[in-house]
Amino acid sequence: MTQAWLRRYFTDSAEIARQVDVELIDRMVQRLVRLREEGGRLFLCGVGGSAGNCSHAVNDFRKLAGIDAATPVDNVSELTARTNDEGWETVFSEWLKVSRADSRDVLFVLSVGGGSRERGISANLVAAIDEAKARGMDVLGIVGRDGGYAKQRGDLVLVIPTVNAQFVTPHTEAFQAVIWHALVSDPRLMVRGNKWETSAPRELEGQCR
């Protein structure tokens, strides 16, 4: 039974990979190349597991793609102070204001549901998207389910296909990582290789002697 469950999980993961919208990912690459060329900044926002993904992605976009990237979830002091003093709903939108985000910059949303104004879900992401659009920013995203508010108002928002409703959250958060790694690994964006990949040829050469 346990192995059957695990096989189902990975079979569904493979099906998601088969269905993913590669054309949209290609358009994301093009937009991020333009962002870098124009000297814009990339702001990533997410909550829960997606917040952790934002922090990881910031590292990769900066180190591997040479993009000036940041996320409010990396500053615990500011995040908790704003939550305590001003409320959870505005923590991201106020951060964008202080960052003086403008039309050269891009907001990148990572979320399972994409937010919903009507249902009060991920209200901080909804407010961040509204603030970004008010500032003339493009909104990119990797989300699950039906895409939510991010898909409604965003410019390039990839919705991870729902193959099995039982796994929506883990699959969406896992494929956020798959997609952003694909972005920073694309030759058009990558300016610096990963440590292991760049050192592997030398190591393999030594092993073969």
Buried (B, 14 or more C-beta within 10 A) or exposed (E): EEEEEEEEBEEBBEBBEEEBBEEBBBBBBBBBBEBBEEEBBBBBBBBEBBBBBBEBBBEBBBBBBBBBBBBBBBEEEBBEEBBEEEEBBBBBBBBBEEEEBEEBBBBBBBBBBBBBBEEEBBBBBBBBBBBBBEBEBBBBBBBBBEBBBBBBBBBBBBBBBBBBEEBBBBBBBBBBBBBBBBBBBBEEBBEEEBEEEEEEEEEEEEEEE
